[in-house]
Amino acid sequence: MTQLWSIVELGQQPYRAVWDRQLALVTARQAQEVADTLLLVQHDHVFTLGRSRAAEQNVLAPGDVEVIGIERGGDVTYHGPGQLVAYPIVLLRQEDGERDLHKYLRNLEEAVIRTCARFGLETDREPGKTGVWIGPPERRKKLCSIGIACRKWVTFHGLALNVSTDLAYFHRINPCGFDADVMSSMAAELSLRDPEAGQRLDVASVQRALAEELGHTLGRRAD
C-alpha cells in the first residue's frame, strides 16, 4: 500500500544541522507525530565516517574539511556541493513486508538506477558492494554511495549521488575503502560522450527525478 510522505528540499546546508534534523525526525516518526519524510540536500564540504572499523584509517589528508563520525553503516565518504544527498526518514511497515533492510537498500539503488537512466546513463549494481556503478569491467566507476541506519524500524541517513561533484575531494580519503579513482559523477560520465551534456546537467533536475523514483521504489507519494 502506498504511504504519504513529505518531501523537504533544503538546498545547501552544513552537515551537522541536517544530521540533527534527521535525529529529531526519527524520534518524532517513532512517536507517530510526523509522517514519513524525504530530505533532499547538498552539503558543505565534509567527510563522514560510518561504523566500519577501517573508516578512520581511510581518511588520508582531510586538510580543512571537517571529519564527523556518524551512525550509518559503511566506511568514510565525502559530501559537498554538486552532490545530491537523500535522507528518507521512513517507518518500515511490517504489514507491507517492508522490514527487510537488504530489500530497502536495493530499493534505494533501484531509484538511483532509474534516475540515471532518465538522463541517458546506464548504471547497475556491483555484486557485494552497496551503491550504484557504471561502466564495463575494465572501467568500473561508482556514482552513488549508500549508507543507512535504522532505529525501531525508522530509517535515516541514505544515499549520496554525485551529479556534478568536485571529484578531487575524494582523493583526500579512500572512499568506502576504495581507491579515489573509482569515483565518478553523472556530469563526468555524460561528458565522455558529449561535453555539453555534462555541462548542462544540474542538480535541481536530478533532484526532481530522484524524488519521483524514490517514491516509486519505496511505495511513497507526496502529501
C-alpha positions, 0 to 999 in steps of 0.5 A: 500500500502506498504511504504519504510522505513529505518531501523537504528540499533544503538546498545547501546546508552544513552537515551537522544541522541536517544530521540533527534534523534527521535525529529529531525526525526519527524520534518524532516518526517513532512517536507517530507525530510526523509522517514519513519524510524525504530530505533532499540536500547538498552539503558543505564540504565534509567527510563522514565516517560510518561504523566500519572499523577501517573508516578512520584509517581511510581518511588520508589528508582531510586538510580543512574539511571537517571529519564527523563520525556518524551512525550509518553503516559503511566506511568514510565518504565525502559530501559537498556541493554538486552532490545530491544527498537523500535522507528518507526518514521512513517507518518500515511497515511490517504489514507491507513486508517492508522490514527487510533492510537488504530489500530497502537498500536495493530499493534505494539503488533501484531509484538511483538506477532509474534516475540515471537512466532518465538522463541517458546513463546506464548504471547497475549494481556491483555484486557485494558492494552497496551503491550504484556503478557504471561502466564495463569491467575494465572501467568500473566507476561508482556514482552513488554511495549508500549508507543507512541506519535504522532505529525501531524500524525508522530509517535515516541517513541514505544515499549520496549521488554525485551529479556534478561533484568536485571529484578531487575531494575524494582523493583526500580519503579512500572512499568506502575503502576504495581507491579515489579513482573509482569515483565518478559523477553523472556530469563526468560520465555524460561528458565522455560522450558529449561535453555539453551534456555534462555541462548542462546537467544540474542538480535541481533536475536530478533532484526532481527525478530522484524524488519521483523514483524514490517514491516509486521504489519505496511505495511513497507519494507526496502529501 
